[in-house]
Amino acid sequence: MTTTAGHGATMVSERAFVKIATEVAAADDRLAEKPRVAASVSGTVAAVRLGIAVRYPAPVRQVAAEARERLMSRVCDLTGIAVENVDVDVRLVSEPRSGYGDSPHGS
C-alpha cells in the first residue's frame, strides 16, 4: 500500500490501516465497545468490514451510516487509501438502568 505525495511515497501496512480505521470508527460515544475492523487493501483502494455494538436506544441506522461515512472520509485523509466499500455489522446492546442495584443479577 503506497501513496505518493510530492517527492516521496508513504507506505501504509494493512495492519496499520486496520488500527487507524479502528480508532476512526471508535470515535462515537454511542458505541458500547471498541469496534472490530477487518480490511482488504489493494494498492490505494480498500474494502472494510466493520463490527459495532450500538448502545440502546441510539438510532442504529444513523449510527451505522455515520460510521460508514466517517471511515470512508477520515481514513482516506489519514492514509491516502480510498475506502470504496464498508460493510457494517451491528449488534444492539442494552445497558443496565441506573438504580437497579449493584449485583450483576439485578437483585
DSSP file (Angstrom, degrees, kcal/mol; ACC not computed):
  #  RESIDUE AA STRUCTURE BP1 BP2  ACC     N-H-->O    O-->H-N    N-H-->O    O-->H-N    TCO  KAPPA ALPHA  PHI   PSI    X-CA   Y-CA   Z-CA
    1    1 A M              0   0    0      0, 0.0    11,-2.4     0, 0.0     2,-0.4   0.000 360.0 360.0 360.0 103.4    0.0    0.0    0.0
    2    2 A T  E     -A   11   0A   0      9,-0.2     2,-0.4    78,-0.1     9,-0.2  -0.958 360.0-171.9-122.9 136.0    1.8    3.0   -1.3
    3    3 A T  E     -A   10   0A   0      7,-2.4     7,-3.1    -2,-0.4     2,-0.4  -0.984  14.4-145.3-123.2 140.9    0.6    6.5   -1.7
    4    4 A T  E     +A    9   0A   0     -2,-0.4     2,-0.3     5,-0.2     5,-0.2  -0.866  21.0 169.7-107.8 139.2    2.6    9.2   -3.5
    5    5 A A  E >   -A    8   0A   0      3,-1.8     3,-1.1    -2,-0.4     2,-0.5  -0.869  61.2 -48.8-147.2 108.3    2.5   12.8   -2.4
    6    6 A G  T 3  S-     0   0    0     -2,-0.3    -2,-0.0     1,-0.2     0, 0.0  -0.523 122.1  -3.5  71.4-119.1    5.0   15.2   -3.9
    7    7 A H  T 3  S+     0   0    0     -2,-0.5    -1,-0.2    -3,-0.1     2,-0.2   0.706 125.6  28.4 -87.3 -22.9    8.6   14.0   -3.8
    8    8 A G  E <  S-A    5   0A   0     -3,-1.1    -3,-1.8    -5,-0.0     2,-0.4  -0.544  71.2-111.4-128.7-169.6    8.2   10.7   -1.9
    9    9 A A  E     -A    4   0A   0     -5,-0.2     2,-0.5    -2,-0.2    -5,-0.2  -0.961  16.8-145.1-129.7 147.0    6.0    7.8   -1.2
   10   10 A T  E     -A    3   0A   0     -7,-3.1    -7,-2.4    -2,-0.4     2,-0.5  -0.952  11.3-150.5-113.9 129.1    4.3    6.7    2.0
   11   11 A M  E     -A    2   0A   0     -2,-0.5     2,-0.5    -9,-0.2    -9,-0.2  -0.854  11.1-173.3 -99.6 131.0    3.9    3.1    2.8
   12   12 A V        -     0   0    0    -11,-2.4    -2,-0.0    -2,-0.5    67,-0.0  -0.974  16.9-142.5-123.4 115.1    0.9    2.0    5.0
   13   13 A S     >  -     0   0    0     -2,-0.5     4,-2.5     1,-0.1     5,-0.1  -0.318  22.7-115.9 -71.4 159.7    0.8   -1.6    6.0
   14   14 A E  H  > S+     0   0    0      1,-0.2     4,-2.4     2,-0.2     5,-0.2   0.885 117.9  54.1 -62.8 -37.2   -2.5   -3.4    6.2
   15   15 A R  H  > S+     0   0    0      2,-0.2     4,-2.0     1,-0.2    -1,-0.2   0.923 110.2  45.6 -62.0 -45.0   -2.1   -3.8   10.0
   16   16 A A  H  > S+     0   0    0      2,-0.2     4,-2.6     1,-0.2     5,-0.2   0.899 110.7  54.5 -65.2 -39.8   -1.5    0.0   10.4
   17   17 A F  H  X S+     0   0    0     -4,-2.5     4,-2.7     1,-0.2    -2,-0.2   0.924 108.4  48.6 -58.4 -45.8   -4.5    0.6    8.1
   18   18 A V  H  X S+     0   0    0     -4,-2.4     4,-2.4     2,-0.2    -1,-0.2   0.901 111.1  50.2 -63.3 -41.6   -6.7   -1.6   10.4
   19   19 A K  H  X S+     0   0    0     -4,-2.0     4,-2.1     2,-0.2    -2,-0.2   0.920 112.5  46.7 -63.4 -43.5   -5.5    0.2   13.5
   20   20 A I  H  X S+     0   0    0     -4,-2.6     4,-2.4     1,-0.2    -2,-0.2   0.934 112.9  49.3 -63.4 -45.9   -6.2    3.6   12.0
   21   21 A A  H  X S+     0   0    0     -4,-2.7     4,-2.5     1,-0.2    -2,-0.2   0.876 109.3  53.3 -61.4 -38.2   -9.7    2.5   10.8
   22   22 A T  H  X S+     0   0    0     -4,-2.4     4,-1.9     2,-0.2    -1,-0.2   0.921 109.9  46.8 -63.8 -44.4  -10.4    1.1   14.3
   23   23 A E  H  < S+     0   0    0     -4,-2.1     4,-0.5     2,-0.2    -2,-0.2   0.897 112.6  49.8 -65.7 -39.8   -9.6    4.4   16.0
   24   24 A V  H >< S+     0   0    0     -4,-2.4     3,-1.1     1,-0.2    -2,-0.2   0.928 112.6  47.1 -63.2 -44.8  -11.6    6.4   13.5
   25   25 A A  H 3< S+     0   0    0     -4,-2.5    -1,-0.2     1,-0.2    -2,-0.2   0.824 104.9  61.2 -66.3 -31.4  -14.6    4.1   14.0
   26   26 A A  T 3< S+     0   0    0     -4,-1.9     2,-2.3     1,-0.2    -1,-0.2   0.585  75.3  97.7 -73.8  -9.0  -14.3    4.2   17.8
   27   27 A A    <   +     0   0    0     -3,-1.1     2,-0.3    -4,-0.5    -1,-0.2  -0.268  62.2  94.4 -79.0  55.2  -14.9    8.0   17.8
   28   28 A D    >   -     0   0    0     -2,-2.3     3,-1.6     1,-0.1    35,-0.0  -0.915  61.4-154.7-148.8 117.0  -18.6    7.7   18.6
   29   29 A D  T 3  S+     0   0    0     -2,-0.3    -1,-0.1     1,-0.3    -2,-0.1   0.609  90.9  71.7 -67.6 -12.0  -20.0    7.8   22.2
   30   30 A R  T 3  S+     0   0    0     24,-0.1    25,-3.1    33,-0.0     2,-0.3   0.481  78.1  96.6 -84.4  -1.4  -23.0    5.7   21.1
   31   31 A L  B <   -B   54   0B   0     -3,-1.6    23,-0.2    23,-0.2     3,-0.1  -0.701  63.1-153.5 -89.8 141.7  -20.8    2.6   20.8
   32   32 A A  S    S+     0   0    0     21,-3.2     2,-0.3    -2,-0.3    22,-0.1   0.670  74.3   3.3 -86.9 -19.2  -20.8    0.2   23.7
   33   33 A E  S    S-     0   0    0     20,-0.6    20,-0.4     0, 0.0    -1,-0.1  -0.947  96.5 -60.6-156.8 173.0  -17.3   -1.2   23.0
   34   34 A K        -     0   0    0     -2,-0.3   -11,-0.1     1,-0.1    -2,-0.1  -0.396  60.9-114.1 -62.9 132.2  -14.3   -1.0   20.7
   35   35 A P        -     0   0    0      0, 0.0     2,-0.5     0, 0.0    17,-0.2  -0.241  19.5-127.6 -65.2 155.5  -15.3   -1.7   17.0
   36   36 A R  E     -C   51   0B   0     15,-2.6    15,-3.1   -11,-0.1     2,-0.4  -0.922  29.4-171.7-103.6 130.4  -14.0   -4.7   15.2
   37   37 A V  E     +C   50   0B   0     -2,-0.5     2,-0.4    13,-0.2    13,-0.2  -0.982  14.3 175.5-128.6 134.1  -12.4   -3.9   11.8
   38   38 A A  E     -C   49   0B   0     11,-2.2    11,-3.1    -2,-0.4     2,-0.3  -0.986  15.1-172.8-129.3 143.3  -11.1   -6.2    9.0
   39   39 A A  E     -C   48   0B   0     -2,-0.4     2,-0.5     9,-0.2     9,-0.2  -0.980  24.4-154.8-140.8 150.5   -9.8   -4.8    5.8
   40   40 A S  E     -C   47   0B   0      7,-2.6     7,-2.1    -2,-0.3     2,-0.5  -0.981  23.7-170.2-121.1 114.8   -8.7   -5.9    2.4
   41   41 A V  E     +C   46   0B   0     -2,-0.5     2,-0.4     5,-0.2     5,-0.2  -0.910  12.5 178.3-113.4 131.2   -6.3   -3.4    0.9
   42   42 A S  E >   -C   45   0B   0      3,-3.1     3,-1.4    -2,-0.5     2,-0.5  -0.906  64.9 -55.8-131.9 103.5   -5.1   -3.5   -2.7
   43   43 A G  T 3  S-     0   0    0     -2,-0.4    -2,-0.0     1,-0.2   -40,-0.0  -0.516 122.0 -15.3  65.9-116.3   -2.8   -0.6   -3.7
   44   44 A T  T 3  S+     0   0    0     -2,-0.5    38,-2.7   -43,-0.1     2,-0.4   0.075 123.8  80.9-108.7  23.0   -4.6    2.6   -2.9
   45   45 A V  E <   -Cd  42  82B   0     -3,-1.4    -3,-3.1    36,-0.2     2,-0.3  -0.981  55.3-175.1-131.1 141.4   -8.1    1.1   -2.5
   46   46 A A  E     -Cd  41  83B   0     36,-2.7    38,-2.2    -2,-0.4    39,-1.0  -0.961  18.7-154.7-136.5 153.6   -9.6   -0.7    0.4
   47   47 A A  E     -Cd  40  85B   0     -7,-2.1    -7,-2.6    -2,-0.3     2,-0.4  -0.989  23.6-160.3-121.4 136.3  -12.8   -2.6    1.4
   48   48 A V  E     -Cd  39  86B   0     37,-3.0    39,-2.7    -2,-0.4     2,-0.5  -0.929  16.7-157.7-124.1 140.8  -13.6   -2.7    5.1
   49   49 A R  E     -Cd  38  87B   0    -11,-3.1   -11,-2.2    -2,-0.4     2,-0.5  -0.986  21.4-167.9-113.2 122.2  -15.8   -4.9    7.3
   50   50 A L  E     -Cd  37  88B   0     37,-3.3    39,-3.4    -2,-0.5     2,-0.5  -0.940  10.6-165.3-117.8 127.4  -16.8   -3.0   10.5
   51   51 A G  E     +Cd  36  89B   0    -15,-3.1   -15,-2.6    -2,-0.5     2,-0.4  -0.958  16.9 176.5-112.0 121.1  -18.5   -4.6   13.5
   52   52 A I  E     - d   0  90B   0     37,-2.9    39,-2.3    -2,-0.5     2,-0.6  -0.938  27.2-146.3-127.2 148.5  -20.1   -2.2   16.0
   53   53 A A  E     - d   0  91B   0    -20,-0.4   -21,-3.2    -2,-0.4   -20,-0.6  -0.952  24.0-157.0-110.4 111.2  -22.0   -2.6   19.2
   54   54 A V  E     -Bd  31  92B   0     37,-2.6    39,-3.3    -2,-0.6     2,-0.3  -0.748  15.4-123.0 -95.5 131.9  -24.6    0.2   19.4
   55   55 A R  E >   - d   0  93B   0    -25,-3.1     3,-2.4    -2,-0.4    39,-0.2  -0.562  43.8 -90.2 -72.7 129.7  -26.0    1.3   22.8
   56   56 A Y  T 3  S+     0   0    0     37,-3.2    39,-0.4    -2,-0.3    -1,-0.0  -0.586 108.3  27.5 -68.8 137.2  -29.8    1.2   23.0
   57   57 A P  T 3  S+     0   0    0      0, 0.0    -1,-0.3     0, 0.0    -2,-0.1  -0.763  88.8 118.2-104.0  32.1  -31.7    3.5   22.3
   58   58 A A  S <  S-     0   0    0     -3,-2.4     2,-0.9   -28,-0.2     3,-0.1  -0.249  80.3 -98.0 -58.5 147.3  -29.3    5.1   19.8
   59   59 A P     >  -     0   0    0      0, 0.0     4,-2.6     0, 0.0     5,-0.2  -0.570  37.0-159.8 -72.4 104.2  -30.7    5.2   16.2
   60   60 A V  H  > S+     0   0    0     -2,-0.9     4,-2.7     1,-0.2     5,-0.2   0.885  86.0  49.6 -56.5 -48.5  -29.0    2.2   14.7
   61   61 A R  H  > S+     0   0    0      1,-0.2     4,-2.5     2,-0.2    -1,-0.2   0.913 113.5  46.7 -58.5 -43.7  -29.3    3.2   11.1
   62   62 A Q  H  > S+     0   0    0      2,-0.2     4,-2.6     1,-0.2     5,-0.2   0.918 112.3  49.2 -66.3 -44.6  -28.0    6.6   11.8
   63   63 A V  H  X S+     0   0    0     -4,-2.6     4,-2.2     1,-0.2    -2,-0.2   0.923 113.9  46.5 -61.4 -44.9  -25.0    5.3   13.8
   64   64 A A  H  X S+     0   0    0     -4,-2.7     4,-2.3    -5,-0.2    -2,-0.2   0.912 113.3  48.3 -64.7 -43.4  -24.1    2.8   11.1
   65   65 A A  H  X S+     0   0    0     -4,-2.5     4,-2.4    -5,-0.2    -2,-0.2   0.910 113.0  47.6 -64.5 -42.3  -24.4    5.4    8.3
   66   66 A E  H  X S+     0   0    0     -4,-2.6     4,-2.7     2,-0.2    -1,-0.2   0.883 111.0  51.5 -67.4 -37.7  -22.3    7.9   10.1
   67   67 A A  H  X S+     0   0    0     -4,-2.2     4,-2.4    -5,-0.2    -2,-0.2   0.920 110.9  48.8 -62.7 -43.8  -19.7    5.2   10.9
   68   68 A R  H  X S+     0   0    0     -4,-2.3     4,-2.4     2,-0.2    -2,-0.2   0.943 114.3  44.4 -60.8 -49.6  -19.5    4.3    7.3
   69   69 A E  H  X S+     0   0    0     -4,-2.4     4,-2.3     2,-0.2     5,-0.3   0.902 112.8  51.4 -64.0 -42.1  -19.2    7.9    6.1
   70   70 A R  H  X>S+     0   0    0     -4,-2.7     4,-2.5     1,-0.2     5,-0.6   0.916 111.8  47.5 -62.1 -43.5  -16.6    8.7    8.8
   71   71 A L  I  X>S+     0   0    0     -4,-2.4     4,-1.3    -5,-0.2     5,-0.5   0.939 112.3  48.7 -62.6 -47.1  -14.5    5.7    7.8
   72   72 A M  I  <5S+     0   0    0     -4,-2.4    11,-0.6    -5,-0.2     4,-0.5   0.884 122.8  32.6 -62.5 -38.7  -14.6    6.4    4.1
   73   73 A S  I  X5S+     0   0    0     -4,-2.3     4,-2.0    -5,-0.2    -2,-0.2   0.958 122.6  39.6 -83.4 -56.9  -13.7   10.1    4.5
   74   74 A R  I  X5S+     0   0    0     -4,-2.5     4,-2.2    -5,-0.3    -3,-0.2   0.883 113.7  51.8 -68.6 -41.1  -11.3   10.2    7.5
   75   75 A V  I  X<S+     0   0    0     -4,-1.3     4,-2.4    -5,-0.6     6,-0.5   0.888 110.5  50.0 -65.1 -37.8   -9.3    7.0    6.8
   76   76 A C  H  ><S+     0   0    0     -5,-0.5     4,-2.5    -4,-0.5    -1,-0.2   0.920 110.2  50.8 -64.3 -43.0   -8.6    8.3    3.3
   77   77 A D  H  < S+     0   0    0     -4,-2.0    -2,-0.2     1,-0.2    -1,-0.2   0.894 116.7  40.7 -59.2 -40.4   -7.5   11.6    4.7
   78   78 A L  H  < S+     0   0    0     -4,-2.2    -2,-0.2    -5,-0.1    -1,-0.2   0.813 131.5  20.7 -80.6 -31.7   -5.1    9.9    7.1
   79   79 A T  H  < S-     0   0    0     -4,-2.4    -3,-0.2     2,-0.2    -2,-0.2   0.659  89.1-125.4-114.1 -20.8   -3.7    7.2    4.9
   80   80 A G  S  < S+     0   0    0     -4,-2.5     2,-0.6    -5,-0.4    -4,-0.2   0.497  72.1 125.2  80.8   3.6   -4.3    8.2    1.3
   81   81 A I        -     0   0    0     -6,-0.5     2,-0.4    -5,-0.1    -1,-0.3  -0.868  61.3-131.7 -99.8 122.4   -6.1    4.9    0.7
   82   82 A A  E     -d   45   0B   0    -38,-2.7   -36,-2.7    -2,-0.6     2,-0.9  -0.595  10.1-146.5 -76.6 123.9   -9.6    5.2   -0.7
   83   83 A V  E     +d   46   0B   0    -11,-0.6   -36,-0.2    -2,-0.4     3,-0.1  -0.812  24.0 172.7 -91.0 105.7  -12.1    3.2    1.2
   84   84 A E  E     +     0   0B   0    -38,-2.2     2,-0.4    -2,-0.9   -37,-0.2   0.682  62.1  27.7 -91.0 -18.8  -14.6    2.2   -1.5
   85   85 A N  E     -d   47   0B   0    -39,-1.0   -37,-3.0     2,-0.0     2,-0.4  -0.989  55.0-177.1-147.4 134.1  -16.8   -0.2    0.5
   86   86 A V  E     -d   48   0B   0     -2,-0.4     2,-0.5   -39,-0.2   -37,-0.2  -0.953   8.2-164.9-131.5 113.8  -17.7   -0.5    4.1
   87   87 A D  E     -d   49   0B   0    -39,-2.7   -37,-3.3    -2,-0.4     2,-0.5  -0.867  14.9-155.4 -94.1 127.6  -19.9   -3.4    5.3
   88   88 A V  E     -d   50   0B   0     -2,-0.5     2,-0.5   -39,-0.2   -37,-0.2  -0.919  11.0-166.3-112.8 122.9  -21.3   -2.7    8.7
   89   89 A D  E     -d   51   0B   0    -39,-3.4   -37,-2.9    -2,-0.5     2,-0.4  -0.929  17.4-160.9-102.4 126.7  -22.4   -5.5   11.1
   90   90 A V  E     -d   52   0B   0     -2,-0.5     2,-0.4   -39,-0.2   -37,-0.2  -0.907  15.4-173.3-117.0 136.2  -24.4   -4.0   14.0
   91   91 A R  E     -d   53   0B   0    -39,-2.3   -37,-2.6    -2,-0.4     2,-0.5  -0.997  21.3-138.1-122.2 130.4  -25.2   -5.5   17.4
   92   92 A L  E     -d   54   0B   0     -2,-0.4     2,-0.5   -39,-0.2   -37,-0.2  -0.770  19.4-165.4 -91.7 130.0  -27.6   -3.7   19.7
   93   93 A V  E     -d   55   0B   0    -39,-3.3   -37,-3.2    -2,-0.5     2,-0.5  -0.962   8.4-152.0-120.8 125.1  -26.5   -3.5   23.4
   94   94 A S        -     0   0    0     -2,-0.5   -39,-0.1   -39,-0.2     3,-0.0  -0.813  14.0-146.5 -94.4 135.9  -28.9   -2.6   26.2
   95   95 A E        -     0   0    0     -2,-0.5   -63,-0.0   -39,-0.4    -2,-0.0  -0.769  27.8 -98.4 -99.5 144.7  -27.2   -1.1   29.2
   96   96 A P        -     0   0    0      0, 0.0     2,-0.2     0, 0.0    -1,-0.1  -0.303  41.3-111.1 -61.7 143.8  -28.5   -1.7   32.7
   97   97 A R    >   -     0   0    0      1,-0.1     3,-0.9     3,-0.1     2,-0.1  -0.476  34.8-106.7 -73.6 145.5  -30.7    1.1   34.0
   98   98 A S  T 3  S+     0   0    0      1,-0.2    -1,-0.1    -2,-0.2     0, 0.0  -0.413 101.2  35.5 -71.0 149.4  -29.2    3.1   36.9
   99   99 A G  T 3  S+     0   0    0      2,-0.1    -1,-0.2    -2,-0.1     3,-0.1   0.575  80.1 114.9  87.0  10.0  -30.7    2.5   40.3
  100  100 A Y  S <  S-     0   0    0     -3,-0.9     3,-0.1     1,-0.4    -2,-0.1  -0.034  85.3 -89.5-102.1  30.8  -31.3   -1.3   39.8
  101  101 A G        -     0   0    0      1,-0.1    -1,-0.4     6,-0.1    -2,-0.1   0.059  31.7 -98.1  83.8 162.4  -28.8   -2.5   42.4
  102  102 A D  S    S+     0   0    0     -3,-0.1    -1,-0.1     3,-0.0    -2,-0.0   0.529  84.9 108.2 -96.6  -8.7  -25.1   -3.3   42.2
  103  103 A S  S >  S-     0   0    0      1,-0.1     3,-1.8    -3,-0.1    -3,-0.0  -0.438  73.7-129.6 -71.9 142.1  -25.5   -7.0   41.8
  104  104 A P  T 3  S+     0   0    0      0, 0.0    -1,-0.1     0, 0.0    -3,-0.0   0.692 111.2  52.2 -63.8 -15.6  -24.7   -8.5   38.4
  105  105 A H  T 3  S-     0   0    0      0, 0.0    -2,-0.1     0, 0.0    -3,-0.0   0.345 112.4-119.4-102.1   5.5  -28.1  -10.3   38.7
  106  106 A G    <         0   0    0     -3,-1.8    -5,-0.1     1,-0.1    -4,-0.0   0.817 360.0 360.0  66.6  33.0  -30.1   -7.2   39.5
  107  107 A S              0   0    0      0, 0.0    -6,-0.1     0, 0.0    -1,-0.1   0.488 360.0 360.0 -70.1 360.0  -31.3   -8.4   42.9
